[in-house]
Amino acid sequence: MKAKVHITLKNGVLDPQGKAVQHALAGLGFAGVEEVRQGKFIELQLSETDPAKAEAQALEMCKKLLANTVIENYTVEIE
């Protein structure tokens, strides 16, 4: 099974990488970009065949390693 994990900064957390991208886009003439928030996308190939168990594994991975739960939110999608 494939697990897709999207990790983003929580609202209110400063995103210096996002600001740098926004500034670079403005420099390239993309003036209409009001805000950029950068995140992470991780794909995991799991040997688990039960979707509920695969989702539980991926969520546990996020809590323990993949996401900094103090400043980041995450979602898991199982395919």
C-alpha positions, 0 to 999 in steps of 0.5 A, a space after each residue: 500500500 502507498 501512503 501519501 503524507 502532506 506536512 505543512 506548518 501550522 497557522 501562525 508559524 513563520 515560514 521563512 522559506 515560503 517568504 523567500 519563494 514569494 520574494 523570488 516569484 515577485 522578482 520574476 514578475 509574478 506580482 499576484 502571489 499574496 502568500 506562499 507556505 512551503 511544506 513537505 510531501 512524503 510517499 511511503 510504500 508499506 507492506 501492510 495490506 489492510 488500509 486501516 492498519 496502513 493509515 495507523 502506521 503512517 500516522 504513528 510515523 508522523 507523530 514519532 518522526 516525520 512531522 514536528 507536531 509542535 509546529 506542523 500539521 499533517 494528513 495521510 492518504 492511503 492508496 
